[in-house]
Amino acid sequence: MRIDVVSLFPDFVRQCAAVGVVGRAQQRQLLQVEAWNPRDYTSDRHRTVDASSYGGGPGMVMMIEPLRATLTAVRNAAPEPAHVIYLSPQGPRLTQGRVEALAKMPRITLLCGRYEGVDERLLAHEVDEELSIGDYVLSGGELAAAVVIDAVGRLQEGALNDALSAEQDSFANGLLDCPHYAKPVQDALGTVPEVLLSGDHAAIARWRLKQSLGRTWLRRPDLLSRCVLDKTSRALLDEFRREHASQALSRQNEAVDD
Ligand code: 4GX
């Protein structure tokens, strides 16, 4: 897959994409990330990319022409449709479902705004999709683009060393992840749950699913209400709830005893 990024900070984007799983995916030629600086597509002496906002008020707006020239160069750099995505808090929220769909595309283009944003006419004519990574305000789209590159890059076939890791991710099945433990078994901070040492793979799978269901119920009930649970899952969640309720009761009793 190819990802083109239009940004006033192309080196930052390249450095983000050079690290970890995504960096390795690039080395393995599973992913190609190219950064483009709109300043390189200006025609004036000052390499101007922004101008004050019509209607007045503070802050600058990224101008049409340098971005349009950059996007033309991007489109001409490869035969596949560029699928241009503008990162902004005004877009629908990025989800793992959207990440999975983007990861299957041969090519996407990420447009990073700085200042107060991009001229609306450029967005209307050149952008296919707007996406937000969350309800907070960044100083530019680069970190949001880095989030998309990371989430999409790690899903490229062969990017993760263990093919099962992607399937076991949080959200891959609509649920939060279960707890994980490494050595030592006994530590001042606690002991590893016995079932994980049992070697009983079916029991371990049941325990993990039960923890995933329980945590999702406790921490993200909004996710659970969108899941259709099969009979086994409903039984495991009921078990978790009963244990949780009795634990809460004994904690209450301990507090009364004190
Ligand atoms: N998820 N930002 C875009 C420029 C901007 C300013 C005003 C439109 C209107 C963000 C986010 C995000 C900061 C990127 C503002 N665009 N992007 N930038 N949250 O905060 O994606």
Boltz pocket constraint, residues with backbone or C-beta under 6 A from the ligand:
constraints:
  - pocket:
      binder: B
      contacts: [[A, 87], [A, 88], [A, 89], [A, 90], [A, 113], [A, 114], [A, 115], [A, 116], [A, 117], [A, 118], [A, 131], [A, 132], [A, 133], [A, 134], [A, 135], [A, 136], [A, 137], [A, 138], [A, 139], [A, 140], [A, 141], [A, 142], [A, 144]]
      max_distance: 6.0
